[in-house]
Amino acid sequence: MEIYRIPRREVPVRVLLDDGRTLDGTLFTAETGAAGRPEDLLTHLNEPGEDFVTLLCGGDSFLLNKSGIIWVRLTGSAAMEIADQAESGQRVPVRLSLAGGGSVVGTLMIVMPLERSRVVDYLNASGRFLPVFGDGAVTLVQRRFVVTVSSGEGTGRV
């Protein structure tokens, strides 16, 4: 029945799983989240009470265990939602080397109190997934797959 339907927003994504598969599909978030605004995908993935998310991929539907997701890449309006929330942060270019040999290059937007504004403070305080901002895309990287973090500018310091 339509009255029991839970309103959901569709978010187009590319997902890298820990078994090496890359899937293009759609994840779902709530139409209404905190403060009456639509829930963004970063908030949804960092929800501690839910271990599985539904991915529509072509004609197939998967339940993905969040612990097996290495990263989720967003473009378009879904990326802009997350970028708008972090606009006032300190920009730090980074290269994240990931388990399995991949890497993600981009910018962290650190929004932390001044006394805890180091990259290490941000990484330790962030949720399960952290946003890395790139050209026209945001990659939500699961922290547990991050092996090393280095400067994206080649200085060796973060």
Steps between C-alpha positions, in 0.01 A plus 500: 500500500624845411423642847765266649769593249805667654602800287857454376730704279700331227873580491704384196838359611805297404602257778831314547464186710770317691472201262621726215164557329398847390125546472308789346154537643267682735506526878209640700474763773208644693308788346494668841796490737627726775367856502235405245753485215552194281749251642834504318681176417793568736261525795320184389822298463627620838178393677632261768179301543479376142755255357340443159394730216301417188667552162298484182732403216335461161218254553662350811464603861776434755523539874853627558668462836653840574811331639577366149477838326842659435361818346190656348543766230235769452463759228242767419255627760580223753866609502400866523286433811801366687738766362266780610503372860881499514557830319634681807760235582877516482607354163773235518614320182560130566570164342334210680668166428246222543515134589529301180728753331261772382510864596275804513640849438309812594438748777382453857287783636584505870229657714634462852580725797832680450676297770399177322543605137780263400430233240555226757239660730252518213557139394464371854180701561322435170232238444537168323515677160685824434454727199789571264423785261626485142426658165122480467473197730500405867637162601376363832788281622459247779766577761582137574633456144736799527857375540696826469422868461751733334498848363340535159749775417811284516643671811474185704331688787136492600 
